[in-house]
Amino acid sequence: MHAIETNGLSKAFHGIYAVQDLNLHVPEGSIYGFIGENGSGKSTTEKLICGLLVPKAGEIRLYGKHYTDAGVRRSIGALIENPACFPNSTVYQNMMMQALNLDVKHPKAEVGRVLKLVSMAGASGRKFKECSLGMKQRLGVAQALLGRPRLLILDEPINGLDADGMRIVRETLTDLAKDEGVTVLVSSHILGELSKIATHYGIIRNGALIREMPASAMGDECRDFVFVKTGDNDRATAALRIKYREVEGKDGGVRVYDEEESENVAAYLYENGVAVKEIAFNKIGLEEYYIRVMSKREGK
């Protein structure tokens, strides 16, 4: 079953479509990385799913039910754009107000649980206005986790986080999906972090979904390569192209695709009189894959 399914979903503002004929499929229990440039329609899509906007056309189903179904709506936790908090109230007070607003059972215990999950328990007495951007983002994630939602919708949840904050959010989402079967729809510009947790991806451009796939399929397209820097990269490239089918000069060095043993490349270059300065086995990352997909769409 799909946790989220949209069919022909469209939304226009002043006659201009922000989302058009969007067919999204988010499997239950997945961490679905929603990728797109600014203005591509990510936030609008998430707001539509959350019921914050009304579609112009199309259908939204959550766990097989219409998205306005009262039962299914209670199972959603969301952080869209920025957390809604009172600046002069403390972290704990803001969390309690949200818990009471959601009619969460045992609110004190639940607030304590989620603040601990995002490593914010130690900051519970701090006023919201005194929190850093990263702390505010983690507080927003904590609010979304109140009441143990079955579906989490998170818009740029790691924006403004330091490395440790990213790790905390990443591990929290991974554990929720793995241990509790929570489905996560998460958008992010930090594709390197997203690639560490996503099980599925959807790429949106100009309001239309241009590609949707499991992470394993993207892994097949994010090819392996040996990256080498030499004293003469032009000479190295010419020599390597004699032996290898696909060789590319990039990032101040040379990539040799579909070769798993860096030692083979080093030995071959040595035989051809090219000195190797640096060599490593690597893989095309999510960010580069995204750029390549966009370039193909634009005919570059």
Secondary structure, DSSP 8 states (H G I E B T S, - for coil): -EEEEEEEEEEEETTEEEEEEE--EEETT-EEEEE--TTSSHHHHHHHHHTSS--SEEEEEETTEETT-HHHHTTEEEE-SS----TTSBHHHHHHHHHHHTT-SSHHHHHHHHHHHTT-GGGTTSBGGGS-HHHHHHHHHHHHHTT--SEEEEESTTTT--HHHHHHHHHHHHHHHHHH--EEEEE-S-HHHHTTT-SEEEEEETTEEEEEEEHHHHHHHS-EEEEEEES-HHHHHHHHHHH-S-EEEETTEEEEET---HHHHHHHHHHTT--EEEEEEEE--HHHHHHHHHHHHHT-
